[in-house]
Amino acid sequence: MIVIVSLGSAGCSFSVDWFRRFRAARAIQMQDYDAALKIYEGIINENPDSPKALEAARRGAKIALFEAKNYPVAVDFYKHVILSSPDAEERKAAQKAIAQIQFEDTQNFDQAVIEYEKLLKLDNRPEEAFRYRLNLAKAQMQMNNIDQAVAEIDLLLAQKHSADEAFEARVLKANTLIAAKRMGDAADSWQEILKEFPEKSKKENVALNLVVLYEDMKEFAKAIQILESMREGYPHPDFLDVRIQRLRERMGNQPGAQGLKR
């Protein structure tokens, strides 16, 4: 009799689990994502430590993030994966997803900083660690924490990275300094980029960034000098000529100028 009751209970549990999965799958098929997410939440709340709850969190996280675009709910599901999964790589992937949601989707940069700092404490490949710290610096920049952003970038630049990664970090530093109105430091940073990455700088038109910066600083002679240095091999020399002429006119109109020197 005991055996029969036990089997009956197991069968009932199996039927309930199957029916809930069926309802969730049906809701997803009908694009009723909110209903599906509520079913997954119910499974988790019923027995949070069970394998069924972990699987529900996995499924719910993907539906919430990619289909429903319900980012707070997606974060909650990913948090459950972090707490419950025995797989370190799966836990790290969930933490990465949370950081990306806060940084890219909700643009909650304060929380993004916290999540990327958690990621950086894990075992990461060099290219992963680079991207996480770069995004951490960007988040600090978005919150106008300029000194902290520059500190994060300098930490990156003190480490060994690929040439493309180092270039990206240096460009971010230059732009961060411009955002901070530290024009002289930004100009020095662009000069360093031009010197260290001549080919990449030419391809990305870095010199024009420095020209604009010098123009904003009203250092027209320096801007003209940079434009003159770009002539060799530049595909649009007429553009350079027009830019140089305009800068000479602006320089001649400056207070104390003695007219244009030709």
Helices and strands as residue ranges (DSSP letters): H 2-29, H 33-46, H 51-62, I 63-67, H 71-84, H 88-100, I 101-105, H 109-120, H 126-142, H 146-157, H 163-179, H 183-196, H 198-203, H 206-216, H 220-229, H 237-252
